[in-house]
Amino acid sequence: MPKTAVTVLGLGSMGAALADAFLAAGHPTTVWNRTASKVDPLVARGARRAGTAEDSVRASPLIITCLTTYDDTRAVLEAASLNGRALVTLNTGSPAGARRMAEWATSRGARFLDGAVKNIPSAVGAPDTLLYYGGDKAVFDEHVDTLRVLGGDTVHLGEEPDLAALYEMAVGGTLLPALVGFFQGAAALRSRGLEAETLLPYATKWFEMIISALPMYTKEIDSRDYSDPSASVDIFHAGAAADLELAEEGVDVEWQRPLHDLVRRAAEAGHGDRSIAVLTELLSAGAGGSSTTAKRPKRPADPP
């Protein structure tokens, strides 16, 4: 059975990896990039070079864009005819940006899916690489075998076109704080002449512990019952001074102050003896943390 023809627009490290995966799986693959020289290695491996973005769209029923933002995607596709094409965007952006992109694409006759690749470029095509999508389920069902070429763990989150961006930002919010925390630890060790590599076995165990606690925290959040904490707000609040005292080892700890401020506000709102997961209620309430829910977390027996 003939493989679906695919177009990939945007050949940075991730876009090139996507195109490579399609070529390796035998899909006729058309490629385009603003910087034309990035097309050459893929053409050498069998891809078809498109002279313009419009030509690349005409070449295939399935269009994959891997440009930086939704605005970039719209700008590149502005002159292209999208009528009847399945358009899959794999770029950075907010849920609001995804909704605007979906409205724009469907107004031009495209069938729209927004997605996210939850791994690094070298992992594209691996059986356990996760990609998730939100948007037109008919498009997903029609092209799922082709999309699965990019990663064996391929998921449709729902018909709402912003779901992939929503989950991307929900998950991605953990990345920078976790990395900065690790970098702070490395800086502290370096101040004593120790190699960052010596931190790896202990940091790995720590992250594994955090992963093991997530199901407990999601249960607390979904039930809004924070009354049986394994780690309370007061524990984190009491530890703030020690966290900041690490500055005496020659480490800049200023990035932690907003986090400690959030914990302090939770304690002052009467949540000191509750699970640290109660911070979800303050974050849901906005910067002021002043909602009724934030002051008294809802119990499972409470009426809706």
C-alpha beads as a LAMMPS data file, in Angstrom:
LAMMPS data file: protein, C-alpha beads

304 atoms
303 bonds

1 atom types
1 bond types

-500.0 500.0 xlo xhi
-500.0 500.0 ylo yhi
-500.0 500.0 zlo zhi

Masses

1 110.0

Atoms # bond

1 1 1 0.000 0.000 0.000
2 1 1 1.451 3.427 -0.964
3 1 1 2.672 5.553 1.933
4 1 1 1.051 8.954 2.516
5 1 1 2.987 11.851 1.049
6 1 1 4.072 14.343 3.685
7 1 1 5.388 17.894 3.626
8 1 1 7.580 19.242 6.432
9 1 1 8.057 23.010 6.695
10 1 1 10.772 24.221 9.064
11 1 1 14.026 22.281 9.210
12 1 1 15.651 23.215 12.467
13 1 1 16.974 20.338 14.528
14 1 1 13.470 19.068 15.333
15 1 1 11.989 19.641 11.867
16 1 1 14.920 17.859 10.213
17 1 1 14.435 14.925 12.587
18 1 1 10.739 14.738 11.662
19 1 1 11.543 14.734 7.953
20 1 1 14.248 12.091 8.481
21 1 1 11.763 9.840 10.277
22 1 1 9.263 10.081 7.419
23 1 1 11.963 9.327 4.857
24 1 1 13.207 6.339 6.859
25 1 1 9.656 4.969 6.952
26 1 1 9.288 5.279 3.187
27 1 1 6.938 8.268 3.004
28 1 1 7.359 10.574 0.001
29 1 1 8.582 13.677 1.819
30 1 1 8.684 17.241 0.550
31 1 1 10.706 19.745 2.551
32 1 1 10.980 23.524 2.727
33 1 1 12.929 25.907 4.908
34 1 1 13.597 29.652 4.903
35 1 1 17.337 28.939 4.843
36 1 1 17.559 26.828 1.714
37 1 1 20.881 25.194 2.606
38 1 1 19.188 23.235 5.420
39 1 1 17.217 21.359 2.769
40 1 1 20.320 19.892 1.084
41 1 1 21.109 17.015 3.512
42 1 1 17.497 15.822 3.372
43 1 1 17.380 16.020 -0.416
44 1 1 20.527 13.881 -0.452
45 1 1 18.592 11.282 1.554
46 1 1 15.656 11.281 -0.847
47 1 1 13.445 14.237 0.075
48 1 1 11.865 16.434 -2.585
49 1 1 12.923 20.082 -2.505
50 1 1 10.102 22.647 -2.707
51 1 1 10.975 26.004 -4.202
52 1 1 8.415 27.868 -2.104
53 1 1 6.192 27.205 0.873
54 1 1 3.205 27.268 -1.468
55 1 1 4.804 24.556 -3.633
56 1 1 5.449 22.428 -0.567
57 1 1 1.792 22.590 0.486
58 1 1 0.607 21.585 -2.988
59 1 1 2.866 18.532 -2.881
60 1 1 1.158 16.597 -0.063
61 1 1 -2.192 16.028 1.627
62 1 1 -0.519 16.058 5.068
63 1 1 1.373 19.216 6.045
64 1 1 3.604 19.230 9.127
65 1 1 4.923 22.593 10.277
66 1 1 7.784 22.851 12.752
67 1 1 8.361 26.590 12.833
68 1 1 9.111 28.592 15.962
69 1 1 5.688 30.128 16.699
70 1 1 2.110 30.144 15.427
71 1 1 2.740 33.625 14.031
72 1 1 5.676 32.258 12.035
73 1 1 3.497 29.434 10.748
74 1 1 0.764 31.777 9.590
75 1 1 3.292 34.060 7.910
76 1 1 4.862 31.168 5.995
77 1 1 1.503 29.750 4.902
78 1 1 -0.160 33.078 4.126
79 1 1 0.049 32.656 0.347
80 1 1 -0.588 28.890 0.305
81 1 1 -3.876 27.214 -0.536
82 1 1 -4.792 25.035 2.450
83 1 1 -8.212 23.920 1.259
84 1 1 -8.674 20.229 2.056
85 1 1 -5.169 19.826 3.489
86 1 1 -4.534 18.238 6.885
87 1 1 -2.390 20.783 8.743
88 1 1 -0.447 19.653 11.818
89 1 1 1.437 22.335 13.754
90 1 1 4.334 21.281 15.988
91 1 1 5.604 24.581 17.348
92 1 1 5.896 26.529 20.568
93 1 1 2.928 28.553 21.760
94 1 1 0.161 29.122 24.268
95 1 1 -3.340 27.605 24.302
96 1 1 -4.702 30.983 23.177
97 1 1 -2.224 30.950 20.305
98 1 1 -3.359 27.470 19.310
99 1 1 -6.989 28.579 19.279
100 1 1 -6.146 31.521 17.033
101 1 1 -4.141 29.233 14.776
102 1 1 -7.029 26.775 14.517
103 1 1 -9.480 29.523 13.649
104 1 1 -7.131 30.884 10.987
105 1 1 -6.415 27.458 9.484
106 1 1 -10.028 26.277 9.364
107 1 1 -11.150 29.595 7.858
108 1 1 -8.824 28.768 4.991
109 1 1 -10.232 25.290 4.521
110 1 1 -7.596 23.305 6.394
111 1 1 -8.334 20.368 8.675
112 1 1 -6.370 21.170 11.800
113 1 1 -4.368 19.353 14.450
114 1 1 -1.973 20.957 16.899
115 1 1 0.651 18.784 18.533
116 1 1 3.756 18.584 20.670
117 1 1 6.842 16.372 20.555
118 1 1 7.723 15.447 24.121
119 1 1 11.334 14.526 23.578
120 1 1 14.569 15.680 21.963
121 1 1 15.192 15.506 18.197
122 1 1 17.394 12.406 18.405
123 1 1 14.468 10.505 19.983
124 1 1 12.062 11.176 17.093
125 1 1 10.896 7.873 15.656
126 1 1 11.602 5.826 18.774
127 1 1 8.880 3.444 20.019
128 1 1 8.568 5.191 23.389
129 1 1 8.701 8.793 22.147
130 1 1 5.545 10.686 23.117
131 1 1 3.651 13.032 20.833
132 1 1 0.199 14.310 21.682
133 1 1 -2.341 16.156 19.580
134 1 1 -5.501 18.198 19.981
135 1 1 -8.010 19.036 17.298
136 1 1 -9.894 17.304 14.502
137 1 1 -10.214 13.633 15.517
138 1 1 -11.040 12.628 11.939
139 1 1 -7.663 13.976 10.825
140 1 1 -5.911 12.105 13.617
141 1 1 -7.671 8.833 12.799
142 1 1 -6.946 9.187 9.093
143 1 1 -3.234 9.873 9.576
144 1 1 -2.432 8.143 12.860
145 1 1 -0.237 5.488 11.234
146 1 1 1.792 8.203 9.517
147 1 1 2.009 10.317 12.674
148 1 1 3.113 7.281 14.666
149 1 1 6.264 7.221 12.532
150 1 1 7.412 10.182 14.638
151 1 1 6.973 8.331 17.931
152 1 1 5.325 5.130 19.054
153 1 1 3.485 6.796 21.937
154 1 1 1.043 8.881 19.879
155 1 1 -2.032 10.245 21.674
156 1 1 -5.116 12.257 20.711
157 1 1 -6.112 14.391 23.703
158 1 1 -9.484 15.596 22.428
159 1 1 -11.259 17.675 19.819
160 1 1 -10.350 21.044 21.352
161 1 1 -7.545 22.456 19.192
162 1 1 -5.648 23.966 22.130
163 1 1 -5.266 20.818 24.239
164 1 1 -1.747 19.955 23.101
165 1 1 -0.579 23.487 23.870
166 1 1 -2.374 23.381 27.225
167 1 1 -0.701 20.129 28.259
168 1 1 2.608 21.306 26.805
169 1 1 2.590 24.367 29.054
170 1 1 1.223 22.431 32.033
171 1 1 4.064 19.930 31.789
172 1 1 6.658 22.430 30.610
173 1 1 6.152 24.615 33.668
174 1 1 8.231 22.123 35.633
175 1 1 11.251 22.312 33.347
176 1 1 12.958 25.607 34.149
177 1 1 12.497 25.445 37.952
178 1 1 13.816 21.867 37.978
179 1 1 16.815 22.736 35.822
180 1 1 17.625 25.913 37.743
181 1 1 17.437 23.931 40.984
182 1 1 19.901 21.425 39.551
183 1 1 22.170 24.201 38.262
184 1 1 22.079 25.844 41.703
185 1 1 23.184 22.565 43.236
186 1 1 26.010 22.294 40.723
187 1 1 27.073 25.858 41.545
188 1 1 27.098 25.047 45.257
189 1 1 29.308 21.998 44.699
190 1 1 31.630 23.956 42.415
191 1 1 32.085 26.552 45.155
192 1 1 33.705 23.736 47.168
193 1 1 35.803 22.460 44.262
194 1 1 33.543 19.473 43.630
195 1 1 32.517 18.240 40.163
196 1 1 28.887 18.587 39.068
197 1 1 29.028 14.960 37.944
198 1 1 29.173 13.868 41.586
199 1 1 25.651 15.269 41.993
200 1 1 24.120 12.962 39.375
201 1 1 23.344 9.819 41.430
202 1 1 21.753 11.853 44.228
203 1 1 19.818 14.200 41.948
204 1 1 18.522 11.221 39.995
205 1 1 17.224 9.591 43.167
206 1 1 15.637 12.892 44.179
207 1 1 13.811 13.265 40.875
208 1 1 12.646 9.644 41.134
209 1 1 11.209 10.437 44.570
210 1 1 9.377 13.457 43.158
211 1 1 7.950 11.313 40.346
212 1 1 6.758 8.720 42.851
213 1 1 4.914 11.443 44.813
214 1 1 3.005 12.889 41.846
215 1 1 0.091 10.394 41.974
216 1 1 -0.459 11.290 45.637
217 1 1 -0.456 14.996 44.835
218 1 1 -2.827 14.640 41.878
219 1 1 -5.248 12.728 44.110
220 1 1 -5.141 15.557 46.657
221 1 1 -5.616 18.200 43.977
222 1 1 -8.505 16.440 42.249
223 1 1 -10.309 15.800 45.550
224 1 1 -9.273 19.179 47.000
225 1 1 -8.536 17.341 50.230
226 1 1 -5.144 18.442 51.574
227 1 1 -5.754 17.392 55.165
228 1 1 -3.375 14.401 55.376
229 1 1 -0.044 15.776 54.188
230 1 1 3.169 13.863 53.710
231 1 1 4.847 17.273 53.501
232 1 1 3.028 20.307 54.829
233 1 1 3.193 23.957 53.880
234 1 1 4.731 24.664 57.306
235 1 1 7.641 22.307 56.560
236 1 1 8.461 24.168 53.363
237 1 1 7.943 27.517 55.061
238 1 1 10.352 26.584 57.853
239 1 1 12.967 25.508 55.337
240 1 1 12.962 28.795 53.444
241 1 1 15.601 30.416 55.652
242 1 1 18.023 27.535 55.129
243 1 1 17.409 27.630 51.379
244 1 1 18.361 31.297 51.292
245 1 1 21.333 30.777 53.610
246 1 1 22.935 28.730 50.841
247 1 1 23.947 32.136 49.455
248 1 1 26.780 32.072 52.014
249 1 1 28.374 29.322 49.893
250 1 1 28.714 31.786 47.034
251 1 1 25.505 30.827 45.227
252 1 1 22.871 33.215 43.878
253 1 1 19.559 32.025 45.363
254 1 1 17.408 35.030 44.468
255 1 1 15.345 32.977 41.984
256 1 1 13.855 31.096 44.962
257 1 1 12.319 34.145 46.656
258 1 1 9.054 34.155 44.630
259 1 1 8.597 30.463 45.433
260 1 1 9.095 31.105 49.133
261 1 1 6.674 34.017 48.887
262 1 1 4.023 31.673 47.493
263 1 1 4.586 29.269 50.405
264 1 1 4.455 32.156 52.892
265 1 1 1.114 33.329 51.488
266 1 1 -0.255 29.807 51.834
267 1 1 0.820 29.680 55.477
268 1 1 -0.677 33.111 56.181
269 1 1 -3.943 32.000 54.566
270 1 1 -4.231 29.234 57.170
271 1 1 -2.908 26.327 55.101
272 1 1 0.193 25.655 57.202
273 1 1 -0.876 22.185 58.335
274 1 1 -2.095 21.145 54.886
275 1 1 -0.257 19.396 52.068
276 1 1 2.082 21.504 49.975
277 1 1 -0.206 20.579 47.059
278 1 1 -2.620 23.211 48.390
279 1 1 -0.472 25.717 46.510
280 1 1 -2.566 24.651 43.518
281 1 1 -5.481 26.507 45.067
282 1 1 -3.474 29.724 45.389
283 1 1 -2.237 29.393 41.826
284 1 1 -5.797 28.761 40.628
285 1 1 -7.000 31.835 42.520
286 1 1 -4.506 34.120 40.776
287 1 1 -1.795 36.316 42.195
288 1 1 -3.847 37.409 45.167
289 1 1 -4.705 33.885 46.308
290 1 1 -7.893 35.321 47.729
291 1 1 -10.606 32.966 46.538
292 1 1 -12.830 31.098 48.975
293 1 1 -11.459 27.834 47.607
294 1 1 -7.915 28.942 48.430
295 1 1 -8.864 29.683 52.045
296 1 1 -10.812 26.460 52.602
297 1 1 -9.995 23.643 50.172
298 1 1 -13.091 21.798 49.013
299 1 1 -13.672 18.374 50.536
300 1 1 -15.071 15.440 48.540
301 1 1 -18.302 15.634 50.536
302 1 1 -18.828 19.320 49.785
303 1 1 -21.586 20.178 47.316
304 1 1 -20.414 21.357 43.892

Bonds

1 1 1 2
2 1 2 3
3 1 3 4
4 1 4 5
5 1 5 6
6 1 6 7
7 1 7 8
8 1 8 9
9 1 9 10
10 1 10 11
11 1 11 12
12 1 12 13
13 1 13 14
14 1 14 15
15 1 15 16
16 1 16 17
17 1 17 18
18 1 18 19
19 1 19 20
20 1 20 21
21 1 21 22
22 1 22 23
23 1 23 24
24 1 24 25
25 1 25 26
26 1 26 27
27 1 27 28
28 1 28 29
29 1 29 30
30 1 30 31
31 1 31 32
32 1 32 33
33 1 33 34
34 1 34 35
35 1 35 36
36 1 36 37
37 1 37 38
38 1 38 39
39 1 39 40
40 1 40 41
41 1 41 42
42 1 42 43
43 1 43 44
44 1 44 45
45 1 45 46
46 1 46 47
47 1 47 48
48 1 48 49
49 1 49 50
50 1 50 51
51 1 51 52
52 1 52 53
53 1 53 54
54 1 54 55
55 1 55 56
56 1 56 57
57 1 57 58
58 1 58 59
59 1 59 60
60 1 60 61
61 1 61 62
62 1 62 63
63 1 63 64
64 1 64 65
65 1 65 66
66 1 66 67
67 1 67 68
68 1 68 69
69 1 69 70
70 1 70 71
71 1 71 72
72 1 72 73
73 1 73 74
74 1 74 75
75 1 75 76
76 1 76 77
77 1 77 78
78 1 78 79
79 1 79 80
80 1 80 81
81 1 81 82
82 1 82 83
83 1 83 84
84 1 84 85
85 1 85 86
86 1 86 87
87 1 87 88
88 1 88 89
89 1 89 90
90 1 90 91
91 1 91 92
92 1 92 93
93 1 93 94
94 1 94 95
95 1 95 96
96 1 96 97
97 1 97 98
98 1 98 99
99 1 99 100
100 1 100 101
101 1 101 102
102 1 102 103
103 1 103 104
104 1 104 105
105 1 105 106
106 1 106 107
107 1 107 108
108 1 108 109
109 1 109 110
110 1 110 111
111 1 111 112
112 1 112 113
113 1 113 114
114 1 114 115
115 1 115 116
116 1 116 117
117 1 117 118
118 1 118 119
119 1 119 120
120 1 120 121
121 1 121 122
122 1 122 123
123 1 123 124
124 1 124 125
125 1 125 126
126 1 126 127
127 1 127 128
128 1 128 129
129 1 129 130
130 1 130 131
131 1 131 132
132 1 132 133
133 1 133 134
134 1 134 135
135 1 135 136
136 1 136 137
137 1 137 138
138 1 138 139
139 1 139 140
140 1 140 141
141 1 141 142
142 1 142 143
143 1 143 144
144 1 144 145
145 1 145 146
146 1 146 147
147 1 147 148
148 1 148 149
149 1 149 150
150 1 150 151
151 1 151 152
152 1 152 153
153 1 153 154
154 1 154 155
155 1 155 156
156 1 156 157
157 1 157 158
158 1 158 159
159 1 159 160
160 1 160 161
161 1 161 162
162 1 162 163
163 1 163 164
164 1 164 165
165 1 165 166
166 1 166 167
167 1 167 168
168 1 168 169
169 1 169 170
170 1 170 171
171 1 171 172
172 1 172 173
173 1 173 174
174 1 174 175
175 1 175 176
176 1 176 177
177 1 177 178
178 1 178 179
179 1 179 180
180 1 180 181
181 1 181 182
182 1 182 183
183 1 183 184
184 1 184 185
185 1 185 186
186 1 186 187
187 1 187 188
188 1 188 189
189 1 189 190
190 1 190 191
191 1 191 192
192 1 192 193
193 1 193 194
194 1 194 195
195 1 195 196
196 1 196 197
197 1 197 198
198 1 198 199
199 1 199 200
200 1 200 201
201 1 201 202
202 1 202 203
203 1 203 204
204 1 204 205
205 1 205 206
206 1 206 207
207 1 207 208
208 1 208 209
209 1 209 210
210 1 210 211
211 1 211 212
212 1 212 213
213 1 213 214
214 1 214 215
215 1 215 216
216 1 216 217
217 1 217 218
218 1 218 219
219 1 219 220
220 1 220 221
221 1 221 222
222 1 222 223
223 1 223 224
224 1 224 225
225 1 225 226
226 1 226 227
227 1 227 228
228 1 228 229
229 1 229 230
230 1 230 231
231 1 231 232
232 1 232 233
233 1 233 234
234 1 234 235
235 1 235 236
236 1 236 237
237 1 237 238
238 1 238 239
239 1 239 240
240 1 240 241
241 1 241 242
242 1 242 243
243 1 243 244
244 1 244 245
245 1 245 246
246 1 246 247
247 1 247 248
248 1 248 249
249 1 249 250
250 1 250 251
251 1 251 252
252 1 252 253
253 1 253 254
254 1 254 255
255 1 255 256
256 1 256 257
257 1 257 258
258 1 258 259
259 1 259 260
260 1 260 261
261 1 261 262
262 1 262 263
263 1 263 264
264 1 264 265
265 1 265 266
266 1 266 267
267 1 267 268
268 1 268 269
269 1 269 270
270 1 270 271
271 1 271 272
272 1 272 273
273 1 273 274
274 1 274 275
275 1 275 276
276 1 276 277
277 1 277 278
278 1 278 279
279 1 279 280
280 1 280 281
281 1 281 282
282 1 282 283
283 1 283 284
284 1 284 285
285 1 285 286
286 1 286 287
287 1 287 288
288 1 288 289
289 1 289 290
290 1 290 291
291 1 291 292
292 1 292 293
293 1 293 294
294 1 294 295
295 1 295 296
296 1 296 297
297 1 297 298
298 1 298 299
299 1 299 300
300 1 300 301
301 1 301 302
302 1 302 303
303 1 303 304
